[in-house]
Amino acid sequence: MFEDGYEAYRNNQIARETEDPQEAKTIRFQAEAYRTQKRQRADEKKAQRRLIFLEEEIPRLEEQINGIDDEMNGEAASDYKKLEELMAQKKEIENILLSIYAEWETHQA
């Protein structure tokens, strides 16, 4: 760690690069490999969090669909306007659910 700040650190880096170009290449390669691994780990964590969200969202949406079905079979069965509204809601939720299923399958592969 350099107590004199970034400028002292950078001057040291430049001095090292001029002393041994091969070592400088190795250092740059290691730094790039580290950044690549760090990005990969971040992407993996992001994918894991998304998968957890999808797995929590699927049952919630399925429950909403079941609730709409119950309502359609109950008091809304005789009210065609209410039935139309419920059918539209159900269709919208089913479309969302299908897209979530598709995304979930890609995360499983």
MMTF fields as JSON, N, C-alpha, C and O atoms, coordinates in Angstrom:
{
  "mmtfVersion": "1.0.0",
  "mmtfProducer": "UNKNOWN",
  "numBonds": 435,
  "numAtoms": 436,
  "numGroups": 109,
  "numChains": 1,
  "numModels": 1,
  "chainsPerModel": [1],
  "groupsPerChain": [109],
  "chainIdList": ["A"],
  "bondAtomList": [4, 2, 8, 6, 12, 10, 16, 14, 20, 18, 24, 22, 28, 26, 32, 30, 36, 34, 40, 38, 44, 42, 48, 46, 52, 50, 56, 54, 60, 58, 64, 62, 68, 66, 72, 70, 76, 74, 80, 78, 84, 82, 88, 86, 92, 90, 96, 94, 100, 98, 104, 102, 108, 106, 112, 110, 116, 114, 120, 118, 124, 122, 128, 126, 132, 130, 136, 134, 140, 138, 144, 142, 148, 146, 152, 150, 156, 154, 160, 158, 164, 162, 168, 166, 172, 170, 176, 174, 180, 178, 184, 182, 188, 186, 192, 190, 196, 194, 200, 198, 204, 202, 208, 206, 212, 210, 216, 214, 220, 218, 224, 222, 228, 226, 232, 230, 236, 234, 240, 238, 244, 242, 248, 246, 252, 250, 256, 254, 260, 258, 264, 262, 268, 266, 272, 270, 276, 274, 280, 278, 284, 282, 288, 286, 292, 290, 296, 294, 300, 298, 304, 302, 308, 306, 312, 310, 316, 314, 320, 318, 324, 322, 328, 326, 332, 330, 336, 334, 340, 338, 344, 342, 348, 346, 352, 350, 356, 354, 360, 358, 364, 362, 368, 366, 372, 370, 376, 374, 380, 378, 384, 382, 388, 386, 392, 390, 396, 394, 400, 398, 404, 402, 408, 406, 412, 410, 416, 414, 420, 418, 424, 422, 428, 426, 432, 430],
  "bondOrderList": [1, 1, 1, 1, 1, 1, 1, 1, 1, 1, 1, 1, 1, 1, 1, 1, 1, 1, 1, 1, 1, 1, 1, 1, 1, 1, 1, 1, 1, 1, 1, 1, 1, 1, 1, 1, 1, 1, 1, 1, 1, 1, 1, 1, 1, 1, 1, 1, 1, 1, 1, 1, 1, 1, 1, 1, 1, 1, 1, 1, 1, 1, 1, 1, 1, 1, 1, 1, 1, 1, 1, 1, 1, 1, 1, 1, 1, 1, 1, 1, 1, 1, 1, 1, 1, 1, 1, 1, 1, 1, 1, 1, 1, 1, 1, 1, 1, 1, 1, 1, 1, 1, 1, 1, 1, 1, 1, 1],
  "groupList": [{"groupName": "MET", "atomNameList": ["N", "CA", "C", "O"], "elementList": ["N", "C", "C", "O"], "formalChargeList": [0, 0, 0, 0], "bondAtomList": [1, 0, 2, 1, 3, 2], "bondOrderList": [1, 1, 2], "singleLetterCode": "M", "chemCompType": "L-PEPTIDE LINKING"}, {"groupName": "PHE", "atomNameList": ["N", "CA", "C", "O"], "elementList": ["N", "C", "C", "O"], "formalChargeList": [0, 0, 0, 0], "bondAtomList": [1, 0, 2, 1, 3, 2], "bondOrderList": [1, 1, 2], "singleLetterCode": "F", "chemCompType": "L-PEPTIDE LINKING"}, {"groupName": "GLU", "atomNameList": ["N", "CA", "C", "O"], "elementList": ["N", "C", "C", "O"], "formalChargeList": [0, 0, 0, 0], "bondAtomList": [1, 0, 2, 1, 3, 2], "bondOrderList": [1, 1, 2], "singleLetterCode": "E", "chemCompType": "L-PEPTIDE LINKING"}, {"groupName": "ASP", "atomNameList": ["N", "CA", "C", "O"], "elementList": ["N", "C", "C", "O"], "formalChargeList": [0, 0, 0, 0], "bondAtomList": [1, 0, 2, 1, 3, 2], "bondOrderList": [1, 1, 2], "singleLetterCode": "D", "chemCompType": "L-PEPTIDE LINKING"}, {"groupName": "GLY", "atomNameList": ["N", "CA", "C", "O"], "elementList": ["N", "C", "C", "O"], "formalChargeList": [0, 0, 0, 0], "bondAtomList": [1, 0, 2, 1, 3, 2], "bondOrderList": [1, 1, 2], "singleLetterCode": "G", "chemCompType": "PEPTIDE LINKING"}, {"groupName": "TYR", "atomNameList": ["N", "CA", "C", "O"], "elementList": ["N", "C", "C", "O"], "formalChargeList": [0, 0, 0, 0], "bondAtomList": [1, 0, 2, 1, 3, 2], "bondOrderList": [1, 1, 2], "singleLetterCode": "Y", "chemCompType": "L-PEPTIDE LINKING"}, {"groupName": "ALA", "atomNameList": ["N", "CA", "C", "O"], "elementList": ["N", "C", "C", "O"], "formalChargeList": [0, 0, 0, 0], "bondAtomList": [1, 0, 2, 1, 3, 2], "bondOrderList": [1, 1, 2], "singleLetterCode": "A", "chemCompType": "L-PEPTIDE LINKING"}, {"groupName": "ARG", "atomNameList": ["N", "CA", "C", "O"], "elementList": ["N", "C", "C", "O"], "formalChargeList": [0, 0, 0, 0], "bondAtomList": [1, 0, 2, 1, 3, 2], "bondOrderList": [1, 1, 2], "singleLetterCode": "R", "chemCompType": "L-PEPTIDE LINKING"}, {"groupName": "ASN", "atomNameList": ["N", "CA", "C", "O"], "elementList": ["N", "C", "C", "O"], "formalChargeList": [0, 0, 0, 0], "bondAtomList": [1, 0, 2, 1, 3, 2], "bondOrderList": [1, 1, 2], "singleLetterCode": "N", "chemCompType": "L-PEPTIDE LINKING"}, {"groupName": "GLN", "atomNameList": ["N", "CA", "C", "O"], "elementList": ["N", "C", "C", "O"], "formalChargeList": [0, 0, 0, 0], "bondAtomList": [1, 0, 2, 1, 3, 2], "bondOrderList": [1, 1, 2], "singleLetterCode": "Q", "chemCompType": "L-PEPTIDE LINKING"}, {"groupName": "ILE", "atomNameList": ["N", "CA", "C", "O"], "elementList": ["N", "C", "C", "O"], "formalChargeList": [0, 0, 0, 0], "bondAtomList": [1, 0, 2, 1, 3, 2], "bondOrderList": [1, 1, 2], "singleLetterCode": "I", "chemCompType": "L-PEPTIDE LINKING"}, {"groupName": "THR", "atomNameList": ["N", "CA", "C", "O"], "elementList": ["N", "C", "C", "O"], "formalChargeList": [0, 0, 0, 0], "bondAtomList": [1, 0, 2, 1, 3, 2], "bondOrderList": [1, 1, 2], "singleLetterCode": "T", "chemCompType": "L-PEPTIDE LINKING"}, {"groupName": "PRO", "atomNameList": ["N", "CA", "C", "O"], "elementList": ["N", "C", "C", "O"], "formalChargeList": [0, 0, 0, 0], "bondAtomList": [1, 0, 2, 1, 3, 2], "bondOrderList": [1, 1, 2], "singleLetterCode": "P", "chemCompType": "L-PEPTIDE LINKING"}, {"groupName": "LYS", "atomNameList": ["N", "CA", "C", "O"], "elementList": ["N", "C", "C", "O"], "formalChargeList": [0, 0, 0, 0], "bondAtomList": [1, 0, 2, 1, 3, 2], "bondOrderList": [1, 1, 2], "singleLetterCode": "K", "chemCompType": "L-PEPTIDE LINKING"}, {"groupName": "LEU", "atomNameList": ["N", "CA", "C", "O"], "elementList": ["N", "C", "C", "O"], "formalChargeList": [0, 0, 0, 0], "bondAtomList": [1, 0, 2, 1, 3, 2], "bondOrderList": [1, 1, 2], "singleLetterCode": "L", "chemCompType": "L-PEPTIDE LINKING"}, {"groupName": "SER", "atomNameList": ["N", "CA", "C", "O"], "elementList": ["N", "C", "C", "O"], "formalChargeList": [0, 0, 0, 0], "bondAtomList": [1, 0, 2, 1, 3, 2], "bondOrderList": [1, 1, 2], "singleLetterCode": "S", "chemCompType": "L-PEPTIDE LINKING"}, {"groupName": "TRP", "atomNameList": ["N", "CA", "C", "O"], "elementList": ["N", "C", "C", "O"], "formalChargeList": [0, 0, 0, 0], "bondAtomList": [1, 0, 2, 1, 3, 2], "bondOrderList": [1, 1, 2], "singleLetterCode": "W", "chemCompType": "L-PEPTIDE LINKING"}, {"groupName": "HIS", "atomNameList": ["N", "CA", "C", "O"], "elementList": ["N", "C", "C", "O"], "formalChargeList": [0, 0, 0, 0], "bondAtomList": [1, 0, 2, 1, 3, 2], "bondOrderList": [1, 1, 2], "singleLetterCode": "H", "chemCompType": "L-PEPTIDE LINKING"}],
  "groupTypeList": [0, 1, 2, 3, 4, 5, 2, 6, 5, 7, 8, 8, 9, 10, 6, 7, 2, 11, 2, 3, 12, 9, 2, 6, 13, 11, 10, 7, 1, 9, 6, 2, 6, 5, 7, 11, 9, 13, 7, 9, 7, 6, 3, 2, 13, 13, 6, 9, 7, 7, 14, 10, 1, 14, 2, 2, 2, 10, 12, 7, 14, 2, 2, 9, 10, 8, 4, 10, 3, 3, 2, 0, 8, 4, 2, 6, 6, 15, 3, 5, 13, 13, 14, 2, 2, 14, 0, 6, 9, 13, 13, 2, 10, 2, 8, 10, 14, 14, 15, 10, 5, 6, 2, 16, 2, 11, 17, 9, 6],
  "groupIdList": [1, 2, 3, 4, 5, 6, 7, 8, 9, 10, 11, 12, 13, 14, 15, 16, 17, 18, 19, 20, 21, 22, 23, 24, 25, 26, 27, 28, 29, 30, 31, 32, 33, 34, 35, 36, 37, 38, 39, 40, 41, 42, 43, 44, 45, 46, 47, 48, 49, 50, 51, 52, 53, 54, 55, 56, 57, 58, 59, 60, 61, 62, 63, 64, 65, 66, 67, 68, 69, 70, 71, 72, 73, 74, 75, 76, 77, 78, 79, 80, 81, 82, 83, 84, 85, 86, 87, 88, 89, 90, 91, 92, 93, 94, 95, 96, 97, 98, 99, 100, 101, 102, 103, 104, 105, 106, 107, 108, 109],
  "secStructList": [7, 7, 6, 6, 7, 2, 2, 2, 2, 2, 2, 2, 2, 2, 2, 2, 2, 2, 2, 7, 2, 2, 2, 2, 2, 2, 2, 2, 2, 2, 2, 2, 2, 2, 2, 2, 2, 2, 2, 2, 2, 2, 2, 2, 2, 2, 2, 2, 2, 2, 2, 2, 2, 2, 2, 2, 2, 2, 2, 2, 2, 2, 2, 2, 2, 2, 2, 2, 2, 2, 2, 2, 2, 6, 4, 4, 4, 4, 7, 2, 2, 2, 2, 2, 2, 2, 2, 2, 2, 2, 2, 2, 2, 2, 2, 2, 2, 2, 2, 2, 2, 2, 2, 2, 2, 2, 2, 2, 7],
  "xCoordList": [0.847, 0.0, 0.889, 1.883, 0.528, 1.315, 0.694, -0.442, 1.465, 0.976, 1.075, 0.411, 1.906, 2.111, 1.035, 1.063, 0.099, -1.009, -0.854, 0.08, -1.801, -1.881, -0.692, -0.198, -0.231, 0.863, 2.128, 2.819, 2.435, 3.603, 3.412, 4.342, 2.209, 1.912, 2.117, 2.769, 1.562, 1.669, 3.124, 3.547, 3.896, 5.316, 6.056, 6.923, 5.726, 6.334, 5.961, 6.8, 4.705, 4.266, 5.038, 5.489, 5.189, 5.917, 7.362, 7.921, 7.977, 9.365, 9.479, 10.424, 8.546, 8.573, 8.38, 9.01, 7.517, 7.274, 8.516, 8.8, 9.258, 10.455, 11.583, 12.447, 11.601, 12.647, 12.468, 13.431, 11.274, 11.033, 9.702, 8.641, 9.766, 8.53, 7.703, 6.473, 8.371, 7.642, 6.841, 5.702, 7.443, 6.732, 5.539, 4.478, 5.708, 4.607, 3.455, 2.291, 3.773, 2.731, 2.007, 0.784, 2.781, 2.194, 1.248, 0.156, 1.67, 0.833, -0.457, -1.539, -0.339, -1.543, -2.46, -3.68, -1.882, -2.687, -3.414, -4.598, -2.697, -3.317, -4.439, -5.482, -4.218, -5.248, -6.486, -7.61, -6.287, -7.421, -8.142, -9.371, -7.397, -8.009, -8.834, -9.925, -8.316, -9.053, -10.359, -11.412, -10.287, -11.502, -12.522, -13.722, -12.054, -12.953, -13.632, -14.843, -12.862, -13.432, -14.426, -15.467, -14.103, -14.987, -16.314, -17.378, -16.252, -17.474, -18.286, -19.512, -17.597, -18.297, -18.998, -20.142, -18.32, -18.942, -20.156, -21.184, -20.027, -21.151, -22.327, -23.478, -22.035, -23.1, -23.767, -24.985, -22.971, -23.532, -24.44, -25.517, -24.004, -24.831, -26.125, -27.195, -26.016, -27.207, -28.181, -29.389, -27.662, -28.513, -29.164, -30.328, -28.418, -28.98, -30.103, -31.142, -29.881, -30.933, -32.171, -33.298, -31.96, -33.095, -33.852, -35.083, -33.129, -33.764, -34.606, -35.718, -34.085, -34.839, -36.11, -37.182, -35.99, -37.17, -38.204, -39.391, -37.759, -38.688, -39.386, -40.591, -38.619, -39.195, -40.191, -41.088, -40.044, -41.021, -42.23, -43.348, -42.0, -43.063, -44.04, -45.235, -43.555, -44.412, -45.583, -46.725, -45.363, -46.516, -47.457, -48.667, -46.89, -47.729, -48.692, -49.877, -48.182, -49.04, -50.044, -51.196, -49.594, -50.517, -51.655, -52.8, -51.332, -52.365, -53.344, -54.547, -52.828, -53.711, -54.673, -55.86, -54.154, -55.001, -56.078, -57.241, -55.7, -56.682, -57.747, -58.925, -57.335, -58.286, -59.264, -60.456, -58.755, -59.627, -60.592, -61.775, -60.079, -60.957, -62.078, -63.237, -61.726, -62.74, -63.789, -64.988, -63.306, -64.232, -65.125, -66.307, -64.542, -65.326, -66.404, -67.497, -66.102, -67.064, -68.07, -69.098, -67.778, -68.667, -69.633, -70.434, -69.538, -70.501, -70.422, -71.416, -69.269, -69.129, -69.716, -69.816, -70.1, -70.614, -71.877, -72.145, -72.641, -73.887, -73.745, -74.687, -72.577, -72.345, -71.331, -70.128, -71.852, -70.964, -69.889, -68.793, -70.156, -69.133, -67.997, -66.819, -68.366, -67.356, -66.576, -65.364, -67.287, -66.652, -65.645, -64.561, -65.996, -65.068, -63.815, -62.7, -64.005, -62.866, -61.946, -60.725, -62.55, -61.76, -61.026, -59.878, -61.688, -61.035, -59.84, -58.807, -59.979, -58.874, -57.717, -56.555, -58.04, -56.997, -56.283, -55.057, -57.079, -56.508, -55.589, -54.5, -56.017, -55.207, -53.883, -52.828, -53.947, -52.737, -51.764, -50.565, -52.285, -51.44, -50.873, -49.715, -51.674, -51.183, -50.052, -49.092, -50.15, -49.073, -47.79, -46.699, -47.931, -46.762, -46.164, -44.946, -47.026, -46.572, -45.836, -44.822, -46.344, -45.668, -44.274, -43.329, -44.144, -42.819, -41.879, -40.682, -42.42, -41.597, -41.178, -40.037, -42.096, -41.732, -40.587, -39.631, -40.685, -39.647, -38.305, -37.272, -38.323, -37.079, -36.527, -35.318, -37.405, -36.981, -36.302, -35.284, -36.862, -36.261, -34.875, -33.983, -34.672, -33.341, -32.335, -31.163, -32.774, -31.865, -31.548, -30.5, -32.436, -32.216, -31.216, -30.568, -31.087, -30.2, -28.751, -27.883],
  "yCoordList": [-1.172, 0.0, 1.231, 1.291, 2.199, 3.419, 4.517, 4.934, 4.972, 6.032, 7.395, 8.34, 7.508, 8.795, 9.089, 10.145, 8.187, 8.45, 7.783, 7.023, 8.102, 7.47, 7.829, 6.979, 9.061, 9.483, 8.675, 8.264, 8.444, 7.632, 6.202, 5.576, 5.705, 4.354, 4.274, 3.355, 5.234, 5.224, 5.37, 4.704, 6.222, 6.369, 5.059, 4.695, 4.359, 3.061, 2.065, 1.289, 2.097, 1.205, 1.485, 0.555, 2.745, 3.112, 2.664, 2.154, 2.847, 2.419, 0.907, 0.42, 0.181, -1.282, -1.702, -2.655, -1.002, -1.352, -1.13, -1.919, -0.07, 0.197, -0.748, -1.026, -1.248, -2.177, -3.54, -4.108, -4.063, -5.405, -5.423, -5.579, -5.265, -5.228, -6.514, -6.466, -7.647, -8.91, -8.949, -9.416, -8.456, -8.413, -7.464, -7.744, -6.356, -5.406, -6.06, -5.855, -6.844, -7.551, -8.545, -8.679, -9.236, -10.209, -9.525, -10.025, -8.389, -7.648, -7.197, -7.321, -6.672, -6.236, -7.415, -7.296, -8.553, -9.744, -10.205, -10.54, -10.218, -10.63, -9.675, -10.105, -8.394, -7.41, -7.613, -7.55, -7.853, -8.082, -9.381, -9.436, -10.412, -11.682, -11.496, -12.054, -10.72, -10.443, -9.712, -10.074, -8.678, -7.929, -8.821, -8.712, -9.692, -10.611, -11.554, -11.764, -12.117, -13.018, -12.284, -12.831, -11.057, -10.264, -10.009, -10.117, -9.671, -9.467, -10.749, -10.724, -11.878, -13.158, -13.501, -13.957, -13.284, -13.551, -12.65, -13.094, -11.393, -10.461, -10.898, -10.852, -11.32, -11.789, -13.047, -13.2, -13.944, -15.171, -14.848, -15.427, -13.928, -13.537, -12.88, -13.123, -12.055, -11.393, -12.428, -12.321, -13.423, -14.481, -15.293, -15.678, -15.553, -16.292, -15.507, -16.067, -14.199, -13.365, -13.326, -13.364, -13.251, -13.227, -14.551, -14.563, -15.66, -16.973, -17.087, -17.614, -16.603, -16.623, -15.793, -16.21, -14.615, -13.775, -14.508, -14.506, -15.136, -15.844, -16.977, -17.181, -17.716, -18.845, -18.381, -19.136, -17.169, -16.626, -16.036, -16.061, -15.515, -14.854, -15.856, -15.575, -17.007, -18.006, -18.42, -18.327, -18.87, -19.265, -18.1, -18.285, -16.906, -15.74, -15.483, -15.235, -15.542, -15.322, -16.454, -16.222, -17.685, -18.822, -18.684, -19.03, -18.179, -17.967, -16.875, -16.982, -15.833, -14.783, -15.347, -15.02, -16.196, -16.814, -17.672, -17.624, -18.445, -19.275, -18.415, -18.771, -17.297, -16.385, -15.804, -15.677, -15.455, -14.932, -16.014, -15.75, -17.241, -18.356, -18.546, -18.732, -18.497, -18.648, -17.543, -17.787, -16.321, -15.193, -15.325, -14.984, -15.823, -16.01, -17.073, -16.96, -18.089, -19.168, -18.814, -19.477, -17.789, -17.396, -16.312, -16.487, -15.19, -14.115, -13.45, -12.888, -13.496, -12.832, -13.655, -13.158, -14.878, -15.743, -15.174, -15.439, -14.414, -13.868, -12.417, -11.856, -11.812, -10.42, -10.42, -10.563, -10.254, -10.402, -9.321, -9.591, -8.106, -7.05, -7.408, -7.271, -7.859, -8.271, -9.47, -9.572, -10.373, -11.556, -11.168, -11.746, -10.195, -9.706, -9.108, -9.373, -8.302, -7.703, -8.782, -8.72, -9.757, -10.831, -11.646, -12.042, -11.895, -12.651, -11.877, -12.47, -10.551, -9.72, -9.741, -9.855, -9.629, -9.692, -11.037, -11.115, -12.086, -13.435, -13.608, -14.165, -13.137, -13.263, -12.512, -13.01, -11.318, -10.524, -11.242, -11.311, -11.764, -12.476, -13.747, -14.089, -14.445, -15.657, -15.336, -16.1, -14.211, -13.817, -13.51, -13.901, -12.814, -12.525, -13.83, -14.01, -14.726, -16.007, -16.823, -17.457, -16.808, -17.534, -16.969, -17.726, -15.653, -15.066, -15.395, -15.597, -15.448, -15.81, -17.274, -17.611, -18.147, -19.556, -19.68, -20.421, -18.956, -19.023, -18.546, -19.172, -17.443, -16.933, -17.903, -18.122, -18.482, -19.445, -20.64, -21.126, -21.118, -22.256, -21.918, -22.766, -20.698, -20.329, -20.268, -20.591, -19.857, -19.819, -21.228, -21.447, -22.172, -23.549, -24.275, -25.225, -23.841, -24.538, -24.287, -24.799],
  "zCoordList": [0.0, 0.0, 0.0, 0.723, -0.806, -0.925, -0.084, -0.308, 0.886, 1.762, 1.098, 1.521, 0.05, -0.616, -1.649, -2.282, -1.83, -2.737, -4.09, -4.347, -4.93, -6.242, -7.123, -7.864, -7.057, -7.928, -7.642, -8.574, -6.384, -6.034, -6.525, -7.032, -6.366, -6.854, -8.364, -8.859, -9.088, -10.552, -10.989, -11.935, -10.325, -10.661, -10.443, -11.237, -9.387, -9.12, -10.224, -10.681, -10.642, -11.72, -13.007, -13.676, -13.351, -14.571, -14.471, -15.442, -13.308, -13.12, -13.284, -13.905, -12.745, -12.876, -14.326, -14.784, -15.05, -16.449, -17.296, -18.197, -17.019, -17.808, -17.432, -18.265, -16.207, -15.793, -16.444, -16.959, -16.43, -16.956, -17.715, -17.112, -19.034, -19.827, -19.708, -19.74, -19.571, -19.453, -18.158, -18.133, -17.089, -15.814, -15.905, -15.347, -16.597, -16.77, -17.529, -17.187, -18.556, -19.308, -18.407, -18.461, -17.581, -16.666, -15.684, -15.412, -15.159, -14.214, -14.889, -14.316, -16.106, -16.827, -17.111, -16.99, -17.489, -17.767, -16.501, -16.545, -15.379, -14.115, -13.71, -13.217, -13.92, -13.579, -14.446, -13.948, -15.726, -16.625, -16.268, -16.307, -15.926, -15.527, -14.255, -14.129, -13.327, -12.088, -12.387, -11.862, -13.234, -13.578, -14.281, -14.029, -15.152, -15.854, -14.866, -14.938, -13.954, -12.946, -12.052, -11.687, -11.705, -10.857, -11.573, -10.964, -12.873, -13.653, -13.74, -13.627, -13.941, -14.041, -12.727, -12.732, -11.614, -10.309, -10.086, -9.575, -10.47, -10.319, -11.193, -10.759, -12.419, -13.311, -12.765, -12.862, -12.192, -11.614, -10.425, -10.287, -9.575, -8.427, -8.893, -8.334, -9.912, -10.451, -11.008, -10.797, -11.713, -12.261, -11.142, -11.25, -10.072, -8.938, -8.265, -7.914, -8.091, -7.489, -8.378, -7.883, -9.689, -10.616, -10.554, -10.577, -10.477, -10.396, -9.121, -9.156, -8.018, -6.763, -6.905, -6.465, -7.52, -7.736, -8.584, -8.257, -9.674, -10.557, -9.82, -9.973, -9.016, -8.283, -7.217, -6.842, -6.735, -5.789, -6.521, -6.006, -7.701, -8.459, -9.074, -9.158, -9.5, -10.158, -9.272, -9.722, -8.042, -7.222, -6.898, -6.775, -6.761, -6.477, -7.634, -7.414, -8.87, -10.036, -10.215, -10.578, -9.954, -10.06, -9.052, -9.344, -7.874, -6.857, -7.293, -7.055, -7.927, -8.44, -9.484, -9.486, -10.37, -11.394, -10.736, -11.137, -9.744, -9.032, -8.35, -8.343, -7.784, -7.152, -8.164, -7.886, -9.335, -10.392, -10.856, -11.072, -11.008, -11.393, -10.375, -10.744, -9.1, -8.047, -8.137, -8.004, -8.366, -8.467, -9.707, -9.67, -10.804, -12.032, -11.84, -12.396, -11.068, -10.83, -9.742, -9.599, -8.994, -7.9, -8.326, -9.244, -7.639, -7.834, -9.204, -9.664, -9.869, -11.165, -12.306, -13.428, -12.051, -13.115, -13.751, -14.923, -13.017, -13.556, -14.034, -14.593, -13.819, -14.236, -15.382, -15.166, -16.616, -17.772, -17.826, -18.317, -17.34, -17.338, -16.38, -16.711, -15.213, -14.235, -14.764, -14.572, -15.433, -16.001, -17.079, -17.151, -17.916, -18.951, -18.321, -18.77, -17.282, -16.577, -16.014, -16.16, -15.377, -14.769, -15.827, -15.626, -16.949, -18.027, -18.585, -18.893, -18.715, -19.194, -18.197, -18.587, -16.907, -15.875, -15.909, -15.829, -16.03, -16.042, -17.242, -17.113, -18.407, -19.622, -19.465, -19.859, -18.888, -18.677, -17.737, -18.005, -16.656, -15.688, -16.31, -16.072, -17.101, -17.77, -18.738, -18.839, -19.452, -20.364, -19.596, -20.011, -18.483, -17.64, -17.126, -17.123, -16.697, -16.161, -17.225, -16.933, -18.449, -19.532, -19.793, -20.013, -19.77, -19.99, -18.832, -19.037, -17.622, -16.464, -16.543, -16.226, -16.964, -17.162, -18.167, -17.937, -19.273, -20.307, -19.76, -20.001, -19.028, -18.445, -17.411, -17.344, -16.609, -15.593, -16.252, -15.759, -17.365, -18.067, -18.595, -18.557, -19.085, -19.578, -18.436, -18.63, -17.248, -16.093, -15.59, -14.983, -15.836, -15.396, -16.288, -15.847, -17.52, -18.473, -18.184, -18.892]
}
